[in-house]
Amino acid sequence: MKDISEIYKSVLDADRSAVVICDLKHTIIYMNPVAVKRYEKWGGKDLMGKSLLDCHNEKSRESINRVLDWFKASKDNNIVYTFYNVKENKDVYMVALRNDAGELIGYYEKHEYRNRETMEFYDLS
C-alpha cells in the first residue's frame, strides 16, 4: 500500500484550484502545482518556507490572524468565508487543518468556483 501522505499529496496536486497550506506560524509549507503557477509572479514555489503574511497588506494580515485565533478557540471552528472574487466568479474560504485529536495544526485557503462545468459527463475522449 502507498504511503498515505503520498495519496493525500496526489489529491491536492490533482485539484484544479490553487491550494496553499500554512502552519500555525503562517509559514507556507505546501503549494500544489496550480498555486505555484498562479502565484508565479510573486515567487511561485520559492514562496514555500516563507510567511504567508508577507504576501498580504496589514488589513489582510489582521483578518488572517483573527481567523486563526477563532480556529484555536474551538475544535468546532473550522471554515470561514473570506471573499468573493467577482472576476473569477469564486468563493474563497479559510479552512482549519486538525490532527486526529482535533488539535489545530495549520490552515489553507479553499477556492470554490461558481461556474458550471462545461465538460460532458463521463467524456473519456
WOPE-V549527 format. One record per residue. N is the residue number from 1. RES is the residue in one letter. SS is DSSP state (H for helix, E for strand, L for the rest). Layout:
{{N & RES & SS} {N & RES & SS}}
This chain:
{{1 & M & L} {2 & K & L} {3 & D & L} {4 & I & H} {5 & S & H} {6 & E & H} {7 & I & H} {8 & Y & H} {9 & K & H} {10 & S & H} {11 & V & H} {12 & L & H} {13 & D & H} {14 & A & H} {15 & D & L} {16 & R & L} {17 & S & L} {18 & A & L} {19 & V & L} {20 & V & E} {21 & I & E} {22 & C & E} {23 & D & L} {24 & L & L} {25 & K & L} {26 & H & L} {27 & T & E} {28 & I & E} {29 & I & E} {30 & Y & E} {31 & M & E} {32 & N & L} {33 & P & H} {34 & V & H} {35 & A & H} {36 & V & H} {37 & K & H} {38 & R & H} {39 & Y & L} {40 & E & H} {41 & K & H} {42 & W & H} {43 & G & L} {44 & G & H} {45 & K & H} {46 & D & H} {47 & L & H} {48 & M & L} {49 & G & L} {50 & K & L} {51 & S & E} {52 & L & H} {53 & L & H} {54 & D & H} {55 & C & H} {56 & H & L} {57 & N & L} {58 & E & H} {59 & K & H} {60 & S & H} {61 & R & H} {62 & E & H} {63 & S & H} {64 & I & H} {65 & N & H} {66 & R & H} {67 & V & H} {68 & L & H} {69 & D & H} {70 & W & H} {71 & F & H} {72 & K & H} {73 & A & H} {74 & S & L} {75 & K & L} {76 & D & L} {77 & N & L} {78 & N & L} {79 & I & E} {80 & V & E} {81 & Y & E} {82 & T & E} {83 & F & E} {84 & Y & E} {85 & N & E} {86 & V & L} {87 & K & L} {88 & E & L} {89 & N & L} {90 & K & E} {91 & D & E} {92 & V & E} {93 & Y & E} {94 & M & E} {95 & V & E} {96 & A & E} {97 & L & E} {98 & R & E} {99 & N & L} {100 & D & L} {101 & A & L} {102 & G & L} {103 & E & L} {104 & L & E} {105 & I & E} {106 & G & E} {107 & Y & E} {108 & Y & E} {109 & E & E} {110 & K & E} {111 & H & E} {112 & E & E} {113 & Y & E} {114 & R & L} {115 & N & L} {116 & R & L} {117 & E & L} {118 & T & L} {119 & M & L} {120 & E & L} {121 & F & L} {122 & Y & L} {123 & D & L} {124 & L & L} {125 & S & L}}
